[in-house]
Amino acid sequence: MSTVLSSVTKVFGKTTALSAVNMTIHDGEFVAIVGPSGCGKTTLLRLLAGFDSPTSGEIEMNTEVVANARRIVRPEKRNIGMVFQSFALWPHLKVKEQVLFPLQHHRYVDKELKRYSGERVIEMLKLVGLADYAERMPNELSGGQKQRVAIARALAPKPALLLMDEPLSSLDAELRMELRKEIQTIHRMMNTAIVYVTHDQAEALAMADKIVVMKDGQIEQFGSPEEVYMKPKTPFVATFVGKANLIQGKWLGDAFKPLHDEEVLWIAPDVTDEMKKHHVLPVRPEQFTISRAGNGLRGIVRNVMFQGKEFHYSVDVNGQLLNVHSDYSSKVELGDEVVLAHTSYTNERVTVEEIPSY
């Protein structure tokens, strides 16, 4: 089942929460939605769930229009599952009863699933690694176990689309990493389309097939994790996902002349017109090399952080602090005068003499 949003706008009073959003979620895709607080992530999820209707535009699921300004198909008729940040488990039901509940009480669940609901519950609990916890009560479970129960419950009716709203944000870091892998494994096994809202950009990059980056109710970029990270469309995407440095300078076609590097031009053919309009080139911290001599951006090391396999530096270049990640081979010290050269995967750094005039 594919889900298509066409020019979807949602207005609350004088506030536009979503503005002309267009997006297609294909069958079996894992789509993560990221963005700052108030950007429209939760509003978009509520529209997909059927809790709200759009002010204009329409939402289509499996070629059926399920929401527009005039009509809305109720959540229970949409063949969707939901997993919440708060787990939303009934305190008086055992684990097996939590998973059984939608199979028994939802009117539109497939008849065969209802008939074999006991077997389906066992299957789902095995899937999330809780087969031995069927008789437990919620207050006997850890946070990670509670979220596994919530996932099993959401998947039990075989939804075509699973909506997940910050499902790991209330868990500790180690448990989040563990559940990331489990959710990915479950996704591959079930092949259910997932829309996953998160404030954690690293989580989105690690888990999703596609990432939606939102700002002020609009989609800034929709693409694969590699595209969003390596080829950000706007300065906002570059700094929000992965914290790129925005180097100021002048564009000469596909050549970029850094403001504080008079000796070289950097070739960047894949940079968007939006970046050029703002006179910036996005450079990831790992795309810099740092040394004490050579051509490049000259600065002073203002901070050094040891991160195990590498060092993270803050380098002051004419008042702009740039983030640089480098391994042991080019270790420098606090207060050192250094040179930053650009070694992007997609760009070449060449001398002025090698660049034709524009």
C-alpha positions in Angstrom: 0.0 0.0 0.0 1.4 3.4 -1.0 0.5 6.6 0.9 0.4 9.8 -1.0 0.1 13.3 0.4 -0.8 16.0 -2.2 -0.5 19.7 -1.3 -1.5 18.9 2.3 -1.9 22.1 4.4 -3.1 22.2 8.0 -4.0 25.5 9.7 -4.8 26.0 13.4 -6.4 29.4 13.8 -3.7 31.8 12.5 -0.9 29.3 12.6 0.0 27.2 9.6 1.3 23.9 10.9 1.8 22.3 7.5 2.1 24.1 4.2 1.6 22.4 0.8 3.3 19.1 1.8 3.8 16.6 -1.0 5.2 13.2 -0.2 4.8 9.5 -1.3 5.5 6.6 1.1 5.9 3.4 -0.9 4.9 -0.1 0.3 7.6 -1.4 2.7 9.5 1.8 3.0 11.0 3.1 6.3 10.6 6.9 6.3 12.0 9.0 9.2 10.7 12.5 9.8 13.1 14.9 11.6 13.0 18.6 12.3 13.1 21.1 15.2 10.3 21.4 17.7 7.2 23.0 16.2 8.2 22.2 12.6 5.0 20.0 11.9 6.3 16.5 12.5 3.5 15.6 15.0 0.8 17.3 12.9 1.9 15.3 9.9 1.7 12.1 11.9 -1.7 12.9 13.3 -3.0 13.5 9.7 -1.7 10.2 8.6 -3.3 8.5 11.6 -6.7 10.1 11.0 -6.8 12.1 14.2 -7.0 15.4 12.2 -8.1 16.3 8.7 -6.2 18.7 6.4 -7.4 22.2 5.8 -6.6 21.7 2.1 -5.0 19.0 0.0 -5.6 15.3 0.3 -4.2 12.1 1.7 -4.5 8.9 -0.3 -3.9 5.3 1.0 -3.9 2.4 -1.4 -5.5 4.6 -4.1 -8.4 5.6 -1.7 -8.7 9.2 -0.6 -8.8 8.9 3.2 -8.7 12.6 4.1 -9.3 16.0 2.6 -11.1 19.2 3.7 -14.5 17.6 3.3 -14.2 14.1 4.6 -12.0 11.9 6.7 -11.7 8.1 7.1 -11.5 7.2 10.8 -8.2 5.7 12.2 -9.7 2.2 12.7 -10.6 2.0 9.1 -7.1 2.9 7.7 -5.2 -0.3 8.5 -2.5 1.4 10.4 -0.7 0.7 13.7 0.7 3.2 16.1 3.6 3.2 18.7 3.8 6.1 21.1 6.7 7.5 23.2 4.7 6.8 26.4 4.2 3.0 25.6 0.4 3.4 26.2 0.0 0.0 27.9 -3.1 -0.8 29.9 -1.9 -1.3 33.5 -4.5 -4.0 34.3 -3.7 -6.3 31.3 -1.1 -9.0 31.0 1.4 -8.8 28.1 -0.4 -11.3 26.0 -3.7 -9.5 26.6 -2.1 -6.2 25.5 -1.2 -7.8 22.1 -4.5 -9.6 21.8 -6.6 -6.5 22.4 -6.6 -5.0 18.8 -7.2 -8.5 17.4 -10.4 -9.0 19.4 -11.8 -5.5 19.7 -11.1 -3.8 16.4 -14.0 -4.2 14.0 -12.0 -4.1 10.8 -9.3 -6.7 11.7 -9.1 -9.6 9.2 -11.4 -12.5 10.1 -8.6 -15.0 9.8 -6.5 -13.0 12.2 -9.4 -13.0 14.7 -9.9 -16.7 14.3 -6.2 -17.5 15.0 -5.6 -14.6 17.4 -3.9 -16.7 20.0 -1.3 -18.0 17.5 -0.8 -14.4 16.2 -0.1 -13.2 19.8 2.6 -15.9 20.3 4.1 -15.1 16.9 4.3 -11.3 17.7 5.8 -11.9 21.2 8.4 -14.2 19.6 9.2 -11.5 17.0 10.0 -9.0 19.7 11.8 -11.5 22.0 9.1 -11.6 24.8 7.7 -15.1 24.4 8.6 -15.8 28.0 6.9 -12.7 29.3 3.3 -13.4 28.1 1.9 -13.6 31.7 3.7 -10.5 33.0 2.0 -7.3 34.0 3.3 -3.9 32.7 4.7 -2.9 36.1 6.9 -6.0 35.9 8.6 -4.9 32.7 11.5 -2.6 31.9 11.1 0.4 29.6 12.6 -1.5 26.7 10.3 -4.4 27.3 7.2 -2.2 27.5 8.1 -0.6 24.1 8.6 -4.1 22.6 5.0 -5.0 23.8 3.7 -1.8 22.2 5.4 -2.7 18.9 4.0 -6.3 19.0 0.5 -4.9 19.7 0.8 -2.4 16.8 1.9 -5.1 14.4 -0.5 -7.8 15.5 -3.4 -6.8 13.1 -1.0 -6.7 10.1 -1.1 -3.0 9.4 -0.1 -1.7 6.0 1.4 1.4 7.7 3.1 1.6 11.1 3.4 5.1 12.7 6.0 5.6 15.4 6.1 8.8 17.4 9.5 9.2 19.2 9.3 5.6 20.3 12.8 5.5 21.8 13.2 8.9 23.3 12.3 7.9 26.9 14.9 5.1 26.9 18.6 5.3 27.9 21.3 5.5 25.2 22.4 1.9 25.3 18.8 0.6 25.1 18.0 3.0 22.2 20.9 1.5 20.3 19.7 -2.0 21.0 16.1 -1.3 19.9 17.2 0.6 16.8 18.7 -2.7 15.5 15.6 -4.7 16.6 13.2 -2.3 14.8 15.3 -2.5 11.7 15.2 -6.3 11.9 11.4 -6.3 12.5 11.0 -4.0 9.5 12.9 -6.3 7.2 11.0 -9.4 8.4 7.5 -7.8 8.3 8.1 -5.5 5.3 5.5 -3.0 6.8 5.8 0.6 5.7 7.0 2.7 8.7 6.8 6.5 9.3 9.1 7.2 12.2 9.1 10.6 13.9 12.3 11.4 15.9 14.3 14.3 17.2 17.5 12.3 16.9 19.1 12.8 13.5 21.6 10.0 14.0 18.7 7.7 14.6 17.1 8.7 11.4 20.3 8.3 9.4 21.0 4.9 10.9 17.5 3.4 10.5 15.6 4.9 7.6 15.4 4.2 3.8 14.2 7.8 3.3 14.5 10.9 5.5 12.1 13.9 5.6 13.7 17.1 7.0 11.0 19.6 8.0 11.2 23.3 8.9 8.3 25.7 9.6 5.7 23.3 8.3 7.4 22.6 5.0 9.6 19.8 3.7 13.2 21.1 3.2 14.4 17.8 1.7 13.1 14.3 1.2 15.7 11.7 0.2 17.9 8.8 1.2 20.1 9.2 4.3 23.2 9.4 2.0 21.6 12.2 -0.1 20.5 14.2 2.9 23.9 13.9 4.5 26.2 14.3 1.5 24.1 16.5 -0.7 22.0 18.7 1.5 19.7 21.0 -0.5 19.6 24.0 1.9 21.8 25.5 4.5 19.2 24.5 7.1 19.5 20.8 6.2 23.3 20.9 6.1 23.4 22.3 9.7 20.5 20.4 11.2 21.5 16.9 9.9 25.1 16.2 10.8 26.1 19.8 11.8 28.0 20.8 8.6 30.1 23.9 8.6 28.9 26.6 6.2 31.9 28.2 4.6 31.3 31.7 3.3 32.7 32.6 0.0 32.1 33.3 -3.7 30.7 30.9 -6.3 32.3 30.9 -9.8 30.1 28.3 -11.7 30.9 25.1 -9.9 34.1 26.5 -8.3 34.0 27.9 -4.8 36.4 30.5 -3.5 36.5 30.5 0.3 36.3 34.0 1.8 39.5 33.5 3.8 41.5 31.3 1.4 43.1 33.5 -1.3 45.2 30.7 -2.8 42.8 28.0 -4.0 39.4 27.3 -5.4 37.3 24.2 -4.4 35.4 22.3 -7.1 31.8 21.4 -6.0 29.6 20.4 -8.9 26.8 18.9 -6.9 26.0 21.8 -4.6 22.5 23.2 -5.0 21.5 26.6 -6.3 20.1 27.3 -2.8 23.6 27.0 -1.3 25.0 29.2 -4.0 22.3 31.8 -3.5 23.4 32.1 0.2 27.1 32.2 -0.9 28.1 29.1 1.2 29.6 25.7 0.8 28.6 23.0 3.3 31.6 21.0 4.6 31.2 18.2 7.1 33.6 18.0 10.0 35.2 14.8 8.6 35.7 16.5 5.2 38.5 18.7 6.5 42.1 17.8 6.9 44.0 19.7 9.6 47.7 20.4 9.6 50.2 23.0 10.7 51.3 24.0 7.2 50.0 24.2 3.6 47.3 26.0 1.7 43.8 26.4 3.1 41.8 28.2 5.7 44.1 29.4 8.5 42.9 29.4 12.1 43.6 28.7 15.7 42.6 25.6 17.6 40.2 26.8 20.4 39.0 23.4 21.8 40.1 19.7 21.6 37.9 16.7 22.5 39.2 13.2 22.6 36.6 10.8 21.1 38.3 7.4 21.1 39.1 6.8 17.5 39.4 10.5 16.6 39.8 14.0 17.9 37.1 16.7 17.6 38.5 20.2 17.1 37.0 23.7 17.2 39.0 25.9 14.9 38.6 29.7 14.9 38.9 31.0 11.3 38.5 34.8 11.4 35.9 34.6 14.1 33.9 31.6 12.7 34.3 28.4 14.8 34.6 25.4 12.5 34.1 21.8 13.6 36.8 19.4 12.5 37.0 15.6 13.1 40.4 14.0 12.5 42.3 10.9 13.4 45.6 10.4 15.3 47.7 10.9 12.2 47.2 14.7 12.2 46.9 15.4 16.0 47.3 19.1 16.9 47.1 20.9 20.2 45.0 23.6 21.9 46.2 27.0 20.7 48.1 25.7 17.6 47.9 27.7 14.4 46.6 25.3 11.8 45.5 25.1 8.2 42.2 23.4 7.1 42.1 21.8 3.6 38.9 20.4 1.9 39.0 16.7 1.1 35.3 16.0 0.3 34.3 12.8 -1.3 32.7 14.7 -4.2 35.0 17.8 -4.4 38.6 18.3 -5.6 40.9 21.0 -4.2 43.1 22.6 -6.8 45.2 25.6 -7.3 44.0 28.8 -8.9 46.2 28.2 -12.0 44.3 24.9 -12.7 40.9 26.6 -12.9 39.8 28.2 -16.1 38.6 31.8 -15.9 34.8 32.5 -15.6 
